[in-house]
């Protein structure tokens, strides 16, 4: 059975705000490696629309090798987008989900292949509630945003995790690898 890996960046004060963090080469390489471990990534509308930046980098590289390599991997990786408002998608490697999140993930898990990646706050929260996350990777950046979307907003009933390992970066960011405790 394929593994569902939920991975997200957040600030020290618990917010998911991509504008509050500045990923360096080491962080881009980390996420390029993670993307290479999967063969599909699931997004909600908001994160998907943020990720639409990467095809522009493929067309007009920045000159930053880690960022440009990440862009190529991101551009090629198949994406499924869960949205109630988007009617169409232009990114060639993306498609709108035509089934529920639970149905989609349950079907994908039964198919042969590599990891199923999840990189969207809203989708991660839904999958955690459905007990469909096999590994949770939380990258905490040494920044205080002060406001934004809290990662665990409206979580009821509590969630427990077992720490598997950590990975530290020169920037001070740390990835915590967790197994959800069921």
Backbone as JSON Lines, residues from 0, in Angstrom:
{"i":0,"aa":"X","n":[0.85,-1.18,0.0],"ca":[0.0,0.0,0.0],"c":[0.89,1.24,0.0]}
{"i":1,"aa":"X","n":[0.52,2.21,-0.8],"ca":[1.29,3.45,-0.89],"c":[1.13,4.28,0.39]}
{"i":2,"aa":"X","n":[2.16,5.01,0.71],"ca":[2.19,5.83,1.91],"c":[1.74,7.25,1.58]}
{"i":3,"aa":"X","n":[0.9,7.84,2.45],"ca":[0.46,9.22,2.32],"c":[1.35,10.06,3.24]}
{"i":4,"aa":"X","n":[2.11,10.97,2.63],"ca":[3.01,11.85,3.4],"c":[2.5,13.27,3.3]}
{"i":5,"aa":"X","n":[2.15,13.85,4.44],"ca":[1.7,15.23,4.51],"c":[2.9,16.08,4.94]}
{"i":6,"aa":"X","n":[3.23,17.09,4.14],"ca":[4.4,17.93,4.44],"c":[4.0,19.38,4.28]}
{"i":7,"aa":"X","n":[4.42,20.2,5.25],"ca":[4.06,21.61,5.19],"c":[5.09,22.45,5.95]}
{"i":8,"aa":"X","n":[5.21,23.7,5.52],"ca":[6.04,24.69,6.2],"c":[5.18,25.51,7.14]}
{"i":9,"aa":"X","n":[5.77,25.9,8.26],"ca":[5.05,26.79,9.17],"c":[6.05,27.64,9.95]}
{"i":10,"aa":"X","n":[5.53,28.67,10.57],"ca":[6.35,29.57,11.37],"c":[6.39,29.07,12.82]}
{"i":11,"aa":"X","n":[7.29,29.63,13.6],"ca":[7.39,29.25,15.01],"c":[6.09,29.44,15.78]}
{"i":12,"aa":"X","n":[5.32,30.45,15.37],"ca":[4.06,30.7,16.07],"c":[2.88,29.93,15.48]}
{"i":13,"aa":"X","n":[3.17,28.95,14.62],"ca":[2.14,28.02,14.2],"c":[1.33,28.38,12.98]}
{"i":14,"aa":"X","n":[1.8,29.35,12.19],"ca":[1.04,29.76,11.01],"c":[1.63,29.19,9.73]}
{"i":15,"aa":"X","n":[0.75,28.88,8.81],"ca":[1.15,28.44,7.47],"c":[1.1,29.66,6.58]}
{"i":16,"aa":"X","n":[2.23,30.29,6.37],"ca":[2.29,31.52,5.6],"c":[3.57,31.51,4.77]}
{"i":17,"aa":"X","n":[3.43,31.17,3.48],"ca":[4.6,31.07,2.61],"c":[5.29,32.42,2.43]}
{"i":18,"aa":"X","n":[4.59,33.51,2.65],"ca":[5.21,34.82,2.49],"c":[6.08,35.19,3.69]}
{"i":19,"aa":"X","n":[5.92,34.48,4.8],"ca":[6.69,34.8,6.01],"c":[8.04,34.09,6.05]}
{"i":20,"aa":"X","n":[8.22,33.11,5.18],"ca":[9.48,32.35,5.19],"c":[10.21,32.54,3.86]}
{"i":21,"aa":"X","n":[11.51,32.4,3.92],"ca":[12.33,32.5,2.71],"c":[13.15,31.22,2.59]}
{"i":22,"aa":"X","n":[12.66,30.29,1.78],"ca":[13.41,29.04,1.65],"c":[14.73,29.26,0.92]}
{"i":23,"aa":"X","n":[15.79,28.68,1.47],"ca":[17.11,28.79,0.84],"c":[17.36,27.56,-0.02]}
{"i":24,"aa":"X","n":[18.57,27.44,-0.55],"ca":[18.91,26.32,-1.42],"c":[18.73,24.97,-0.71]}
{"i":25,"aa":"X","n":[19.1,24.92,0.55],"ca":[19.0,23.69,1.31],"c":[17.54,23.24,1.46]}
{"i":26,"aa":"X","n":[16.65,24.18,1.72],"ca":[15.22,23.87,1.86],"c":[14.65,23.44,0.51]}
{"i":27,"aa":"X","n":[15.02,24.17,-0.57],"ca":[14.53,23.77,-1.9],"c":[15.0,22.36,-2.25]}
{"i":28,"aa":"X","n":[16.24,22.03,-1.92],"ca":[16.76,20.7,-2.21],"c":[16.0,19.64,-1.4]}
{"i":29,"aa":"X","n":[15.73,19.95,-0.15],"ca":[14.97,19.02,0.7],"c":[13.61,18.71,0.07]}
{"i":30,"aa":"X","n":[12.91,19.76,-0.36],"ca":[11.58,19.54,-0.94],"c":[11.66,18.92,-2.33]}
{"i":31,"aa":"X","n":[12.71,19.19,-3.08],"ca":[12.9,18.52,-4.37],"c":[13.07,17.02,-4.13]}
{"i":32,"aa":"X","n":[13.84,16.65,-3.11],"ca":[14.02,15.24,-2.77],"c":[12.7,14.6,-2.35]}
{"i":33,"aa":"X","n":[11.92,15.33,-1.55],"ca":[10.63,14.81,-1.12],"c":[9.72,14.59,-2.33]}
{"i":34,"aa":"X","n":[9.65,15.58,-3.22],"ca":[8.81,15.44,-4.41],"c":[9.25,14.26,-5.26]}
{"i":35,"aa":"X","n":[10.55,14.02,-5.31],"ca":[11.08,12.89,-6.1],"c":[10.69,11.55,-5.49]}
{"i":36,"aa":"X","n":[10.31,11.53,-4.22],"ca":[9.92,10.28,-3.56],"c":[8.47,9.91,-3.85]}
{"i":37,"aa":"X","n":[7.73,10.81,-4.47],"ca":[6.33,10.55,-4.76],"c":[6.05,10.56,-6.24]}
{"i":38,"aa":"X","n":[4.84,10.16,-6.57],"ca":[4.46,10.27,-7.97],"c":[3.14,10.99,-8.16]}
{"i":39,"aa":"X","n":[2.67,11.65,-7.08],"ca":[1.49,12.51,-7.18],"c":[1.46,13.39,-5.93]}
{"i":40,"aa":"X","n":[0.91,14.6,-6.09],"ca":[0.75,15.49,-4.93],"c":[-0.67,16.04,-4.95]}
{"i":41,"aa":"X","n":[-1.24,16.16,-3.76],"ca":[-2.61,16.65,-3.6],"c":[-2.58,18.06,-3.04]}
{"i":42,"aa":"X","n":[-3.4,18.93,-3.64],"ca":[-3.49,20.33,-3.2],"c":[-4.94,20.76,-3.07]}
{"i":43,"aa":"X","n":[-5.15,21.75,-2.22],"ca":[-6.38,22.51,-2.22],"c":[-6.18,23.69,-3.17]}
{"i":44,"aa":"X","n":[-7.23,24.44,-3.41],"ca":[-7.17,25.54,-4.37],"c":[-6.13,26.59,-4.03]}
{"i":45,"aa":"X","n":[-6.08,27.04,-2.79],"ca":[-5.2,28.15,-2.42],"c":[-3.73,27.77,-2.64]}
{"i":46,"aa":"X","n":[-3.32,26.63,-2.12],"ca":[-1.93,26.22,-2.29],"c":[-1.62,25.93,-3.75]}
{"i":47,"aa":"X","n":[-2.56,25.31,-4.44],"ca":[-2.35,25.06,-5.87],"c":[-2.07,26.37,-6.6]}
{"i":48,"aa":"X","n":[-2.86,27.39,-6.33],"ca":[-2.67,28.67,-7.02],"c":[-1.34,29.31,-6.65]}
{"i":49,"aa":"X","n":[-0.85,29.09,-5.44],"ca":[0.49,29.56,-5.08],"c":[1.56,28.8,-5.88]}
{"i":50,"aa":"X","n":[1.35,27.51,-6.07],"ca":[2.32,26.67,-6.77],"c":[2.36,26.95,-8.27]}
{"i":51,"aa":"X","n":[1.35,27.61,-8.81],"ca":[1.34,27.93,-10.24],"c":[2.5,28.84,-10.63]}
{"i":52,"aa":"X","n":[3.22,29.34,-9.65],"ca":[4.42,30.13,-9.88],"c":[5.52,29.3,-10.56]}
{"i":53,"aa":"X","n":[5.63,28.03,-10.21],"ca":[6.78,27.22,-10.63],"c":[6.91,27.0,-12.13]}
{"i":54,"aa":"X","n":[5.85,26.88,-12.91],"ca":[6.05,26.77,-14.36],"c":[6.71,28.02,-14.96]}
{"i":55,"aa":"X","n":[6.52,29.18,-14.32],"ca":[7.19,30.39,-14.82],"c":[8.69,30.3,-14.61]}
{"i":56,"aa":"X","n":[9.12,29.63,-13.55],"ca":[10.55,29.44,-13.29],"c":[11.13,28.44,-14.29]}
{"i":57,"aa":"X","n":[10.34,27.42,-14.66],"ca":[10.8,26.46,-15.66],"c":[11.03,27.19,-16.99]}
{"i":58,"aa":"X","n":[10.13,28.08,-17.35],"ca":[10.25,28.83,-18.61],"c":[11.34,29.88,-18.57]}
{"i":59,"aa":"X","n":[11.56,30.46,-17.39],"ca":[12.56,31.52,-17.23],"c":[13.35,31.26,-15.95]}
{"i":60,"aa":"X","n":[14.34,30.36,-16.0],"ca":[15.09,29.98,-14.79],"c":[15.71,31.18,-14.07]}
{"i":61,"aa":"X","n":[15.81,31.02,-12.74],"ca":[16.32,32.1,-11.89],"c":[17.85,32.15,-11.87]}
{"i":62,"aa":"X","n":[18.5,31.02,-12.18],"ca":[19.94,30.94,-12.03],"c":[20.34,30.31,-10.7]}
{"i":63,"aa":"X","n":[19.37,30.15,-9.8],"ca":[19.59,29.47,-8.53],"c":[19.31,27.99,-8.79]}
{"i":64,"aa":"X","n":[20.38,27.17,-8.81],"ca":[20.25,25.77,-9.21],"c":[19.19,25.02,-8.4]}
{"i":65,"aa":"X","n":[19.21,25.15,-7.08],"ca":[18.27,24.41,-6.24],"c":[16.83,24.84,-6.54]}
{"i":66,"aa":"X","n":[16.61,26.11,-6.71],"ca":[15.27,26.62,-7.01],"c":[14.81,26.17,-8.4]}
{"i":67,"aa":"X","n":[15.71,26.26,-9.37],"ca":[15.38,25.86,-10.73],"c":[15.12,24.36,-10.83]}
{"i":68,"aa":"X","n":[15.92,23.55,-10.13],"ca":[15.72,22.1,-10.11],"c":[14.38,21.76,-9.46]}
{"i":69,"aa":"X","n":[14.07,22.44,-8.36],"ca":[12.79,22.24,-7.68],"c":[11.64,22.55,-8.64]}
{"i":70,"aa":"X","n":[11.77,23.63,-9.38],"ca":[10.71,24.04,-10.32],"c":[10.45,22.96,-11.37]}
{"i":71,"aa":"X","n":[11.52,22.35,-11.88],"ca":[11.37,21.31,-12.9],"c":[10.64,20.1,-12.31]}
{"i":72,"aa":"X","n":[11.05,19.68,-11.12],"ca":[10.41,18.52,-10.47],"c":[8.95,18.84,-10.17]}
{"i":73,"aa":"X","n":[8.69,20.04,-9.64],"ca":[7.32,20.45,-9.32],"c":[6.46,20.5,-10.57]}
{"i":74,"aa":"X","n":[7.02,21.0,-11.65],"ca":[6.27,21.14,-12.89],"c":[5.84,19.78,-13.45]}
{"i":75,"aa":"X","n":[6.71,18.79,-13.33],"ca":[6.45,17.46,-13.91],"c":[5.55,16.59,-13.05]}
{"i":76,"aa":"X","n":[5.6,16.78,-11.74],"ca":[4.86,15.91,-10.83],"c":[3.35,16.05,-11.02]}
{"i":77,"aa":"X","n":[2.63,14.95,-11.23],"ca":[1.18,15.03,-11.36],"c":[0.55,15.58,-10.08]}
{"i":78,"aa":"X","n":[-0.47,16.41,-10.27],"ca":[-1.16,17.06,-9.17],"c":[-2.66,16.83,-9.27]}
{"i":79,"aa":"X","n":[-3.3,16.61,-8.12],"ca":[-4.75,16.56,-8.07],"c":[-5.17,17.71,-7.16]}
{"i":80,"aa":"X","n":[-6.09,18.53,-7.66],"ca":[-6.52,19.73,-6.95],"c":[-7.96,19.56,-6.5]}
{"i":81,"aa":"X","n":[-8.19,19.8,-5.22],"ca":[-9.52,19.72,-4.63],"c":[-10.04,21.15,-4.45]}
{"i":82,"aa":"X","n":[-11.07,21.47,-5.23],"ca":[-11.61,22.82,-5.2],"c":[-13.09,22.8,-5.52]}
{"i":83,"aa":"X","n":[-13.83,23.63,-4.82],"ca":[-15.26,23.79,-5.11],"c":[-15.48,24.99,-6.03]}
{"i":84,"aa":"X","n":[-14.45,25.8,-6.23],"ca":[-14.63,27.02,-7.02],"c":[-13.94,27.0,-8.38]}
{"i":85,"aa":"X","n":[-12.82,26.29,-8.49],"ca":[-12.14,26.23,-9.79],"c":[-12.94,25.36,-10.76]}
{"i":86,"aa":"X","n":[-13.09,25.85,-11.96],"ca":[-13.8,25.09,-13.0],"c":[-12.84,24.44,-13.99]}
{"i":87,"aa":"X","n":[-11.64,24.99,-14.09],"ca":[-10.64,24.43,-14.99],"c":[-9.25,24.77,-14.47]}
{"i":88,"aa":"X","n":[-8.27,24.03,-14.99],"ca":[-6.88,24.21,-14.59],"c":[-6.03,24.22,-15.84]}
{"i":89,"aa":"X","n":[-5.06,25.13,-15.89],"ca":[-4.21,25.27,-17.07],"c":[-2.89,24.5,-16.98]}
{"i":90,"aa":"X","n":[-2.45,24.19,-15.78],"ca":[-1.17,23.52,-15.6],"c":[-1.3,22.1,-16.16]}
{"i":91,"aa":"X","n":[-0.46,21.78,-17.11],"ca":[-0.55,20.51,-17.83],"c":[-0.49,19.29,-16.92]}
{"i":92,"aa":"X","n":[0.28,19.37,-15.85],"ca":[0.46,18.21,-14.97],"c":[-0.56,18.17,-13.83]}
{"i":93,"aa":"X","n":[-1.58,19.02,-13.9],"ca":[-2.59,19.07,-12.83],"c":[-3.97,18.74,-13.37]}
{"i":94,"aa":"X","n":[-4.8,18.22,-12.46],"ca":[-6.19,17.97,-12.81],"c":[-7.06,18.25,-11.59]}
{"i":95,"aa":"X","n":[-8.29,18.62,-11.85],"ca":[-9.26,18.82,-10.78],"c":[-9.78,17.45,-10.33]}
{"i":96,"aa":"X","n":[-9.92,17.29,-9.03],"ca":[-10.46,16.04,-8.49],"c":[-11.91,15.9,-8.92]}
{"i":97,"aa":"X","n":[-12.29,14.69,-9.3],"ca":[-13.67,14.45,-9.69],"c":[-14.39,13.55,-8.68]}
{"i":98,"aa":"X","n":[-13.68,13.22,-7.58],"ca":[-14.25,12.43,-6.5],"c":[-13.9,13.1,-5.18]}
{"i":99,"aa":"X","n":[-14.46,12.62,-4.11],"ca":[-14.16,13.17,-2.79],"c":[-12.7,12.91,-2.44]}
{"i":100,"aa":"X","n":[-12.19,13.66,-1.49],"ca":[-10.82,13.45,-1.02],"c":[-10.65,12.03,-0.49]}
{"i":101,"aa":"X","n":[-11.57,11.59,0.32],"ca":[-11.47,10.24,0.9],"c":[-11.46,9.16,-0.18]}
{"i":102,"aa":"X","n":[-12.34,9.27,-1.16],"ca":[-12.38,8.29,-2.26],"c":[-11.09,8.32,-3.07]}
{"i":103,"aa":"X","n":[-10.63,9.53,-3.38],"ca":[-9.42,9.69,-4.19],"c":[-8.23,9.06,-3.51]}
{"i":104,"aa":"X","n":[-8.03,9.39,-2.23],"ca":[-6.87,8.88,-1.51],"c":[-6.97,7.37,-1.3]}
{"i":105,"aa":"X","n":[-8.15,6.88,-0.98],"ca":[-8.32,5.43,-0.79],"c":[-8.0,4.68,-2.07]}
{"i":106,"aa":"X","n":[-8.43,5.21,-3.21],"ca":[-8.14,4.58,-4.5],"c":[-6.65,4.64,-4.81]}
{"i":107,"aa":"X","n":[-6.04,5.81,-4.63],"ca":[-4.61,5.98,-4.9],"c":[-3.76,5.05,-4.04]}
{"i":108,"aa":"X","n":[-4.15,4.87,-2.79],"ca":[-3.37,4.02,-1.87],"c":[-3.33,2.57,-2.35]}
{"i":109,"aa":"X","n":[-4.38,2.13,-3.02],"ca":[-4.46,0.74,-3.49],"c":[-3.71,0.51,-4.78]}
{"i":110,"aa":"X","n":[-3.35,1.59,-5.48],"ca":[-2.65,1.46,-6.76],"c":[-1.15,1.32,-6.51]}
{"i":111,"aa":"X","n":[-0.46,0.65,-7.43],"ca":[1.0,0.59,-7.29],"c":[1.6,1.97,-7.54]}
{"i":112,"aa":"X","n":[2.73,2.22,-6.92],"ca":[3.41,3.49,-7.13],"c":[4.15,3.94,-5.89]}
{"i":113,"aa":"X","n":[4.68,5.14,-6.01],"ca":[5.44,5.71,-4.89],"c":[4.51,6.51,-3.99]}
{"i":114,"aa":"X","n":[5.1,7.27,-3.09],"ca":[4.35,8.02,-2.09],"c":[3.32,8.96,-2.71]}
{"i":115,"aa":"X","n":[2.24,9.15,-1.96],"ca":[1.22,10.14,-2.26],"c":[1.55,11.32,-1.36]}
{"i":116,"aa":"X","n":[1.86,12.45,-1.95],"ca":[2.27,13.63,-1.19],"c":[1.1,14.58,-1.03]}
{"i":117,"aa":"X","n":[1.08,15.27,0.1],"ca":[0.03,16.25,0.38],"c":[0.73,17.51,0.86]}
{"i":118,"aa":"X","n":[0.49,18.62,0.18],"ca":[1.2,19.85,0.52],"c":[0.3,21.03,0.75]}
{"i":119,"aa":"X","n":[-0.9,20.8,1.21],"ca":[-1.88,21.87,1.37],"c":[-2.51,21.78,2.75]}
{"i":120,"aa":"X","n":[-2.52,22.89,3.46],"ca":[-3.03,22.92,4.82],"c":[-4.44,22.33,4.92]}
{"i":121,"aa":"X","n":[-5.34,22.77,4.08],"ca":[-6.74,22.32,4.17],"c":[-6.85,20.83,3.9]}
{"i":122,"aa":"X","n":[-6.11,20.33,2.94],"ca":[-6.17,18.9,2.61],"c":[-5.52,18.07,3.72]}
{"i":123,"aa":"X","n":[-4.42,18.56,4.27],"ca":[-3.78,17.86,5.39],"c":[-4.75,17.73,6.56]}
{"i":124,"aa":"X","n":[-5.43,18.81,6.91],"ca":[-6.37,18.77,8.04],"c":[-7.48,17.76,7.78]}
{"i":125,"aa":"X","n":[-8.02,17.74,6.57],"ca":[-9.08,16.78,6.25],"c":[-8.57,15.34,6.33]}
{"i":126,"aa":"X","n":[-7.38,15.1,5.8],"ca":[-6.83,13.74,5.83],"c":[-6.49,13.28,7.24]}
{"i":127,"aa":"X","n":[-6.02,14.21,8.08],"ca":[-5.76,13.84,9.48],"c":[-7.06,13.42,10.17]}
{"i":128,"aa":"X","n":[-8.14,14.16,9.91],"ca":[-9.44,13.8,10.51],"c":[-9.94,12.45,10.01]}
{"i":129,"aa":"X","n":[-9.58,12.1,8.78],"ca":[-9.99,10.82,8.19],"c":[-9.01,9.68,8.51]}
{"i":130,"aa":"X","n":[-7.97,9.98,9.28],"ca":[-6.92,8.99,9.6],"c":[-6.27,8.41,8.35]}
{"i":131,"aa":"X","n":[-6.03,9.27,7.37],"ca":[-5.43,8.81,6.12],"c":[-4.01,9.34,5.9]}
{"i":132,"aa":"X","n":[-3.38,9.85,6.96],"ca":[-2.0,10.31,6.86],"c":[-1.1,9.26,7.51]}
{"i":133,"aa":"X","n":[-0.1,8.81,6.75],"ca":[0.84,7.81,7.28],"c":[2.07,8.45,7.9]}
{"i":134,"aa":"X","n":[2.46,9.6,7.38],"ca":[3.62,10.32,7.92],"c":[3.34,11.82,7.78]}
{"i":135,"aa":"X","n":[3.76,12.56,8.79],"ca":[3.55,14.0,8.82],"c":[4.91,14.67,8.95]}
{"i":136,"aa":"X","n":[5.25,15.52,7.99],"ca":[6.52,16.23,8.01],"c":[6.24,17.71,8.19]}
{"i":137,"aa":"X","n":[6.63,18.24,9.33],"ca":[6.36,19.62,9.69],"c":[7.67,20.38,9.7]}
{"i":138,"aa":"X","n":[7.83,21.31,8.77],"ca":[9.05,22.12,8.7],"c":[8.78,23.46,9.38]}
{"i":139,"aa":"X","n":[9.41,23.64,10.54],"ca":[9.21,24.85,11.33],"c":[10.37,25.81,11.07]}
{"i":140,"aa":"X","n":[10.02,27.0,10.62],"ca":[11.01,28.02,10.29],"c":[11.15,29.0,11.45]}
{"i":141,"aa":"X","n":[12.37,29.51,11.7],"ca":[12.61,30.39,12.85],"c":[12.13,31.81,12.58]}
{"i":142,"aa":"X","n":[10.83,31.93,12.34],"ca":[10.19,33.21,12.02],"c":[8.87,33.27,12.77]}
{"i":143,"aa":"X","n":[8.53,34.45,13.27],"ca":[7.22,34.67,13.87],"c":[6.41,35.52,12.91]}
{"i":144,"aa":"X","n":[5.3,34.98,12.41],"ca":[4.47,35.7,11.45],"c":[3.53,36.68,12.15]}
{"i":145,"aa":"X","n":[3.05,36.31,13.33],"ca":[2.16,37.2,14.06],"c":[0.69,37.03,13.71]}
{"i":146,"aa":"X","n":[0.41,36.52,12.52],"ca":[-0.97,36.26,12.11],"c":[-0.95,35.38,10.87]}
{"i":147,"aa":"X","n":[-2.11,34.9,10.52],"ca":[-2.23,34.04,9.35],"c":[-3.14,32.88,9.64]}
{"i":148,"aa":"X","n":[-2.99,31.83,8.86],"ca":[-3.79,30.62,9.03],"c":[-3.05,29.65,9.95]}
{"i":149,"aa":"X","n":[-3.6,29.37,11.12],"ca":[-2.95,28.39,11.99],"c":[-3.07,26.99,11.4]}
{"i":150,"aa":"X","n":[-2.01,26.23,11.52],"ca":[-2.01,24.89,10.93],"c":[-3.13,24.03,11.48]}
{"i":151,"aa":"X","n":[-3.31,24.01,12.77],"ca":[-4.28,23.09,13.38],"c":[-5.57,23.79,13.8]}
{"i":152,"aa":"X","n":[-6.03,24.69,12.98],"ca":[-7.28,25.41,13.25],"c":[-8.47,24.44,13.24]}
{"i":153,"aa":"X","n":[-9.34,24.61,14.22],"ca":[-10.59,23.83,14.32],"c":[-10.38,22.32,14.44]}
{"i":154,"aa":"X","n":[-9.25,21.91,14.99],"ca":[-9.04,20.48,15.23],"c":[-9.68,20.15,16.57]}
{"i":155,"aa":"X","n":[-10.6,19.2,16.54],"ca":[-11.27,18.78,17.77],"c":[-10.93,17.32,18.05]}
{"i":156,"aa":"X","n":[-11.01,16.95,19.29],"ca":[-10.75,15.57,19.66],"c":[-9.29,15.24,19.85]}
{"i":157,"aa":"X","n":[-8.42,16.16,19.51],"ca":[-7.0,15.97,19.73],"c":[-6.35,15.06,18.71]}
{"i":158,"aa":"X","n":[-5.1,15.32,18.47],"ca":[-4.27,14.5,17.6],"c":[-2.99,14.19,18.36]}
{"i":159,"aa":"X","n":[-2.49,12.99,18.22],"ca":[-1.23,12.63,18.85],"c":[-0.28,12.11,17.78]}
{"i":160,"aa":"X","n":[1.0,12.4,17.96],"ca":[2.01,12.0,17.0],"c":[3.21,11.41,17.73]}
{"i":161,"aa":"X","n":[3.88,10.49,17.06],"ca":[5.12,9.92,17.57],"c":[6.26,10.47,16.72]}
{"i":162,"aa":"X","n":[7.24,11.1,17.36],"ca":[8.38,11.66,16.65],"c":[9.28,10.54,16.14]}
{"i":163,"aa":"X","n":[9.54,10.56,14.82],"ca":[10.44,9.57,14.21],"c":[11.87,10.08,14.17]}
{"i":164,"aa":"X","n":[12.02,11.32,13.72],"ca":[13.35,11.93,13.6],"c":[13.17,13.41,13.31]}
{"i":165,"aa":"X","n":[14.3,14.11,13.3],"ca":[14.31,15.52,12.93],"c":[15.42,15.74,11.91]}
{"i":166,"aa":"X","n":[15.29,16.83,11.18],"ca":[16.33,17.24,10.24],"c":[16.48,18.75,10.36]}
{"i":167,"aa":"X","n":[17.69,19.19,10.67],"ca":[17.96,20.62,10.87],"c":[18.65,21.21,9.65]}
{"i":168,"aa":"X","n":[18.37,22.46,9.39],"ca":[18.98,23.18,8.28],"c":[19.81,24.34,8.8]}
{"i":169,"aa":"X","n":[20.75,24.79,8.0],"ca":[21.6,25.91,8.37],"c":[20.83,27.18,8.67]}
{"i":170,"aa":"X","n":[19.66,27.33,8.08],"ca":[18.82,28.52,8.28],"c":[18.17,28.53,9.66]}
{"i":171,"aa":"X","n":[18.23,27.39,10.35],"ca":[17.55,27.28,11.64],"c":[16.21,26.57,11.53]}
{"i":172,"aa":"X","n":[15.74,26.31,10.31],"ca":[14.5,25.55,10.13],"c":[14.76,24.1,10.54]}
{"i":173,"aa":"X","n":[13.71,23.45,11.03],"ca":[13.8,22.06,11.46],"c":[12.58,21.32,10.93]}
{"i":174,"aa":"X","n":[12.82,20.16,10.3],"ca":[11.71,19.29,9.9],"c":[11.54,18.24,10.99]}
{"i":175,"aa":"X","n":[10.3,18.12,11.46],"ca":[9.92,17.1,12.42],"c":[9.14,16.04,11.64]}
{"i":176,"aa":"X","n":[9.62,14.8,11.71],"ca":[8.97,13.68,11.04],"c":[8.14,12.94,12.08]}
{"i":177,"aa":"X","n":[6.85,12.86,11.87],"ca":[5.95,12.26,12.83],"c":[5.12,11.14,12.21]}
{"i":178,"aa":"X","n":[4.77,10.16,13.05],"ca":[3.75,9.18,12.71],"c":[2.51,9.55,13.51]}
{"i":179,"aa":"X","n":[1.37,9.65,12.86],"ca":[0.14,9.86,13.65],"c":[-0.13,8.64,14.53]}
{"i":180,"aa":"X","n":[-0.51,8.86,15.76],"ca":[-0.85,7.79,16.68],"c":[-2.35,7.57,16.55]}
{"i":181,"aa":"X","n":[-2.73,6.37,16.16],"ca":[-4.15,6.09,15.92],"c":[-4.76,5.36,17.08]}
